[in-house]
Amino acid sequence: MFRNLSIYGLPLSGRPSELIELALSFGFDALDLDILDFQRQADAFGAEHARRLMVSARLKAGSFRLPVDLAADEATFAAEMELLPACLDVAQAAEASRVVATAEPASDDHGFKDFFELYHTRLNAVGEQLASRGIQLGLAFRPEAEARTGKANQFITTFEELLGLVTTAHAQVGAVVDAWALHVTGEPLDVIAKVPAGRIVEVRVSDAPRDVAGSALTAEQRLMPGETGVIDAAAVLKAAQAAGFDGPVTPWANRATLAGRGREKTVRLAGERMEALWRAAELPIVTPWFMPVAKEEPVFAGVGIESDGEGDKSSTEA
């Protein structure tokens, strides 16, 4: 497994060179791609030019977002599918082998069976494009009750339901294991072992506030891993490792919980928390080739690592 920094997971903005420097400085091994921006650079200057910074930094490509709306109307889906091959060619040139998408939790237009068949058909079409380029698609889902409020028909609301879709889809389609989602739905960690072999595409780690039932959580309450210790992220990593996963592990938090922190402080804290998580999960920590900037001692709630620096302030205090 390797530590991945996501421009969507924290979220972050900035020039590629700035994000790469932050990833290197604070112990990350990989960085998610903004694939549409990367494609624009590749179209203008060539793929080798576009990926030169990642190559020189020795950073892996984490994942990128599927530029196709799987739940869109037929015309939109068809138009996006026409553009997909060129985008995937660029991703392949960038050695980006993982793409992610989020399944809809509910629909006004489709009942469960019809929506399932629609997704199944479209995932097969996307999977065919992915297979020839050696790219896997990881499906995530939105577990919060607010995500389906007001919708007539529920669709994918639990990891078990997600697996029902994944296991019948194209072989290039897998699952994103999300510690937050499992906490919200209350599903046991042994559900991770049910993912077909080799089809865990990404693991996302977060934390949750104390004294709030999982089923009552909203997306805005999603905290950076190690904030409270309510979610046992180390146990999630151990379960994923036991299932054969060796891919990107990404810290994920809502923008509202990071208010008041600048970009560098956010990535610094995320790097500290990920290092502490690695130790808690008894995973090997490889000394980076890049000399990082001075860091505080890592802080990870519930594993006995403490700090007197700014890293142990809760996000609500920022």
C-alpha positions as CSV (number, residue, x, y, z in Angstrom):
1,M,0.0,0.0,0.0
2,F,1.1,3.6,-0.5
3,R,0.1,7.0,0.8
4,N,-1.8,9.0,-1.8
5,L,-2.7,12.7,-1.8
6,S,-5.9,13.6,-3.5
7,I,-6.9,17.0,-4.8
8,Y,-10.5,16.0,-4.2
9,G,-10.1,14.2,-0.9
10,L,-9.0,17.1,1.2
11,P,-9.7,19.1,-1.2
12,L,-6.8,21.1,-2.7
13,S,-6.0,23.5,-5.5
14,G,-2.8,24.8,-7.0
15,R,-0.4,24.4,-9.9
16,P,0.9,20.8,-10.4
17,S,4.4,21.8,-9.3
18,E,3.0,23.2,-6.1
19,L,1.0,20.0,-5.3
20,I,3.9,17.8,-6.2
21,E,6.2,19.7,-3.8
22,L,3.6,19.4,-1.0
23,A,3.1,15.7,-1.6
24,L,6.9,15.1,-1.5
25,S,7.5,17.3,1.5
26,F,4.9,15.6,3.7
27,G,5.6,11.9,3.0
28,F,3.1,11.0,0.2
29,D,4.1,8.4,-2.4
30,A,1.4,9.3,-5.0
31,L,-0.8,12.1,-6.2
32,D,-4.2,12.0,-7.9
33,L,-4.4,13.4,-11.4
34,D,-6.7,16.1,-12.7
35,I,-7.1,14.1,-15.9
36,L,-8.8,16.8,-17.9
37,D,-6.1,19.3,-17.1
38,F,-3.5,16.7,-17.8
39,Q,-5.2,16.0,-21.2
40,R,-5.1,19.7,-22.1
41,Q,-1.4,19.8,-21.4
42,A,-0.8,16.6,-23.3
43,D,-2.7,17.9,-26.3
44,A,-0.7,21.1,-26.3
45,F,2.8,19.9,-25.5
46,G,2.7,16.1,-25.6
47,A,2.2,13.4,-23.0
48,E,5.9,13.2,-22.0
49,H,6.0,16.9,-21.4
50,A,2.8,16.8,-19.3
51,R,4.1,14.0,-17.1
52,R,7.6,15.3,-16.7
53,L,7.1,16.7,-13.2
54,M,5.6,13.5,-11.8
55,V,8.4,11.5,-13.3
56,S,11.1,13.7,-11.9
57,A,9.5,13.7,-8.5
58,R,9.2,9.9,-8.6
59,L,5.5,10.1,-7.6
60,K,3.1,7.5,-8.6
61,A,-0.3,8.4,-10.2
62,G,-3.0,7.7,-7.6
63,S,-6.3,7.8,-9.4
64,F,-8.4,10.1,-11.6
65,R,-12.1,10.8,-11.9
66,L,-14.0,9.0,-14.6
67,P,-15.1,11.8,-17.1
68,V,-18.3,10.0,-17.7
69,D,-21.6,10.4,-15.8
70,L,-22.8,6.8,-15.4
71,A,-26.3,8.1,-14.5
72,A,-26.7,10.7,-17.2
73,D,-29.4,10.7,-19.9
74,E,-28.6,8.7,-23.1
75,A,-27.4,11.7,-25.2
76,T,-25.0,12.9,-22.5
77,F,-23.7,9.5,-21.8
78,A,-23.1,8.8,-25.5
79,A,-21.3,12.1,-26.0
80,E,-19.1,11.5,-23.0
81,M,-18.3,8.0,-24.2
82,E,-17.1,9.4,-27.5
83,L,-14.5,11.5,-25.7
84,L,-13.5,8.7,-23.3
85,P,-10.9,6.8,-25.4
86,A,-8.7,9.9,-26.0
87,C,-8.8,10.6,-22.2
88,L,-7.9,7.0,-21.3
89,D,-5.0,7.1,-23.8
90,V,-3.6,10.1,-22.0
91,A,-4.1,8.3,-18.6
92,Q,-2.3,5.3,-19.9
93,A,0.6,7.5,-21.1
94,A,0.7,8.9,-17.6
95,E,0.8,5.4,-16.1
96,A,-2.5,6.1,-14.3
97,S,-4.0,2.7,-13.8
98,R,-6.9,3.6,-11.5
99,V,-10.0,5.6,-12.2
100,V,-12.9,6.3,-9.7
101,A,-16.6,7.1,-9.9
102,T,-19.4,7.4,-7.4
103,A,-22.6,5.4,-7.8
104,E,-25.8,7.3,-7.3
105,P,-27.6,6.6,-4.0
106,A,-31.1,7.2,-5.3
107,S,-33.2,8.3,-8.3
108,D,-36.5,9.9,-9.2
109,D,-36.4,8.4,-12.7
110,H,-35.4,4.8,-12.1
111,G,-36.5,2.0,-9.8
112,F,-33.7,-0.2,-8.3
113,K,-34.0,-2.9,-11.0
114,D,-34.0,-0.5,-13.9
115,F,-31.1,1.5,-12.5
116,F,-29.1,-1.6,-11.8
117,E,-29.5,-2.7,-15.4
118,L,-28.6,0.7,-16.7
119,Y,-25.4,0.8,-14.6
120,H,-24.6,-2.8,-15.5
121,T,-24.8,-2.0,-19.2
122,R,-22.8,1.2,-18.9
123,L,-20.1,-0.3,-16.7
124,N,-19.6,-3.0,-19.3
125,A,-19.2,-0.4,-22.0
126,V,-16.7,1.6,-19.9
127,G,-15.0,-1.6,-18.8
128,E,-14.2,-2.6,-22.4
129,Q,-12.5,0.7,-22.9
130,L,-10.5,0.3,-19.7
131,A,-9.4,-3.3,-20.3
132,S,-7.3,-2.6,-23.4
133,R,-5.4,0.1,-21.4
134,G,-4.9,-1.8,-18.2
135,I,-7.0,0.6,-16.1
136,Q,-9.3,-0.4,-13.3
137,L,-12.5,1.5,-12.3
138,G,-13.2,1.8,-8.6
139,L,-16.8,2.5,-7.6
140,A,-17.6,4.4,-4.4
141,F,-21.0,5.4,-2.9
142,R,-22.5,8.1,-0.8
143,P,-23.7,6.6,2.4
144,E,-25.3,9.7,4.1
145,A,-29.0,9.8,4.5
146,E,-29.0,13.4,3.2
147,A,-27.8,12.1,-0.2
148,R,-31.1,10.3,-0.9
149,T,-33.5,12.7,0.8
150,G,-36.4,13.6,-1.4
151,K,-35.7,10.9,-4.0
152,A,-38.4,8.4,-4.9
153,N,-36.2,5.3,-5.2
154,Q,-33.1,4.2,-3.3
155,F,-30.2,2.6,-5.2
156,I,-26.7,2.1,-3.8
157,T,-26.7,3.0,-0.1
158,T,-24.5,0.3,1.5
159,F,-21.2,-1.5,0.7
160,E,-23.1,-4.7,0.4
161,E,-25.3,-3.2,-2.3
162,L,-22.2,-1.8,-4.0
163,L,-20.7,-5.2,-4.1
164,G,-23.8,-6.6,-5.7
165,L,-23.2,-4.2,-8.6
166,V,-19.4,-4.7,-8.7
167,T,-19.5,-8.5,-8.7
168,T,-21.8,-8.6,-11.7
169,A,-20.0,-5.9,-13.7
170,H,-17.1,-6.0,-16.0
171,A,-13.9,-7.5,-14.6
172,Q,-12.2,-4.1,-14.8
173,V,-14.7,-2.7,-12.3
174,G,-13.9,-2.9,-8.6
175,A,-14.7,-1.1,-5.4
176,V,-13.4,1.8,-3.3
177,V,-13.2,0.8,0.3
178,D,-14.2,3.9,2.3
179,A,-13.7,3.8,6.1
180,W,-16.2,6.7,6.5
181,A,-18.9,4.9,4.4
182,L,-18.6,1.7,6.4
183,H,-18.9,3.7,9.7
184,V,-22.0,5.6,8.4
185,T,-23.7,2.3,7.3
186,G,-22.5,0.4,10.4
187,E,-21.3,-2.5,8.3
188,P,-18.6,-4.8,9.8
189,L,-15.0,-4.8,8.4
190,D,-15.3,-8.4,7.3
191,V,-17.4,-7.2,4.4
192,I,-14.1,-6.0,2.8
193,A,-13.1,-9.7,2.3
194,K,-16.1,-10.1,0.0
195,V,-14.6,-7.9,-2.7
196,P,-13.5,-10.1,-5.6
197,A,-9.8,-10.8,-5.6
198,G,-7.7,-7.9,-7.0
199,R,-10.7,-5.6,-7.3
200,I,-10.2,-3.2,-4.4
201,V,-9.0,-0.1,-6.3
202,E,-8.5,2.5,-3.5
203,V,-8.9,2.8,0.2
204,R,-10.1,6.1,1.7
205,V,-9.6,6.9,5.4
206,S,-11.4,9.5,7.5
207,D,-12.6,10.1,11.0
208,A,-15.9,11.1,12.6
209,P,-17.0,13.3,15.5
210,R,-17.7,11.8,18.8
211,D,-21.2,11.3,20.2
212,V,-22.9,11.3,16.8
213,A,-24.4,8.0,15.5
214,G,-23.1,6.9,12.2
215,S,-26.5,6.9,10.6
216,A,-27.0,10.6,11.6
217,L,-23.8,11.9,10.1
218,T,-23.7,14.4,7.3
219,A,-21.0,14.7,4.6
220,E,-19.9,18.0,6.2
221,Q,-18.9,16.2,9.4
222,R,-16.3,14.0,7.6
223,L,-13.0,14.6,9.5
224,M,-9.4,13.9,8.6
225,P,-8.2,10.5,9.8
226,G,-6.9,10.4,13.3
227,E,-8.9,13.4,14.5
228,T,-11.0,11.7,17.2
229,G,-10.2,7.9,16.9
230,V,-13.9,7.1,16.4
231,I,-13.1,5.3,13.1
232,D,-10.5,2.7,13.4
233,A,-8.6,3.4,10.2
234,A,-5.8,1.0,11.1
235,A,-8.2,-1.9,11.3
236,V,-9.6,-0.9,7.8
237,L,-6.1,-1.0,6.4
238,K,-5.3,-4.4,8.0
239,A,-8.6,-5.8,6.5
240,A,-7.7,-4.4,3.1
241,Q,-4.2,-5.8,3.3
242,A,-5.6,-9.2,4.3
243,A,-7.8,-9.0,1.2
244,G,-4.7,-8.5,-1.0
245,F,-4.9,-4.8,-1.5
246,D,-1.6,-3.0,-2.2
247,G,-2.8,0.3,-3.8
248,P,-3.4,3.9,-2.8
249,V,-4.6,4.9,0.6
250,T,-6.1,8.4,0.6
251,P,-7.0,10.7,3.4
252,W,-10.4,12.2,2.9
253,A,-12.1,15.1,4.7
254,N,-14.8,17.6,4.0
255,R,-13.8,21.2,3.2
256,A,-15.9,22.5,6.0
257,T,-13.8,20.7,8.6
258,L,-10.6,22.2,7.2
259,A,-11.7,25.8,7.4
260,G,-9.0,28.2,8.6
261,R,-6.1,26.0,7.6
262,G,-3.9,26.9,4.6
263,R,-3.0,24.4,2.0
264,E,0.4,23.7,3.4
265,K,-0.9,23.2,7.0
266,T,-3.6,20.9,5.7
267,V,-1.2,18.7,3.8
268,R,1.3,18.7,6.6
269,L,-1.3,17.5,9.1
270,A,-2.5,14.9,6.6
271,G,1.0,13.6,6.1
272,E,1.5,13.3,9.9
273,R,-1.7,11.5,10.3
274,M,-0.9,9.1,7.5
275,E,2.5,8.3,9.0
276,A,0.9,7.6,12.3
277,L,-1.7,5.5,10.7
278,W,1.0,3.5,8.9
279,R,2.6,2.8,12.2
280,A,-0.7,1.8,13.9
281,A,-1.4,-0.6,11.0
282,E,2.2,-2.0,11.3
283,L,3.0,-1.1,7.7
284,P,6.6,-0.5,6.6
285,I,7.6,3.2,6.2
286,V,10.1,3.7,3.4
287,T,12.5,6.6,3.9
288,P,11.7,9.1,1.1
289,W,14.4,10.0,-1.4
290,F,13.2,13.6,-1.1
291,M,14.3,15.4,2.0
292,P,11.1,16.6,3.6
293,V,10.7,19.9,5.4
294,A,10.8,19.9,9.2
295,K,7.6,18.3,10.7
296,E,5.9,18.0,14.0
297,E,5.6,14.7,15.7
298,P,2.7,12.8,14.1
299,V,-0.7,12.8,15.8
300,F,-3.2,10.0,15.4
301,A,-6.0,9.7,17.9
302,G,-6.2,6.5,19.9
303,V,-2.7,5.2,19.2
304,G,-0.6,6.9,21.9
305,I,1.2,9.4,19.6
306,E,1.1,12.9,20.9
307,S,2.4,16.3,19.9
308,D,2.5,19.8,21.4
309,G,2.5,21.4,17.9
310,E,-0.4,22.6,15.8
311,G,-1.0,19.2,14.4
312,D,-3.1,18.1,17.4
313,K,-5.6,20.9,17.2
314,S,-9.0,19.7,16.1
315,S,-10.3,21.0,12.8
316,T,-13.2,22.7,14.6
317,E,-10.7,24.9,16.5
318,A,-9.0,26.2,13.3
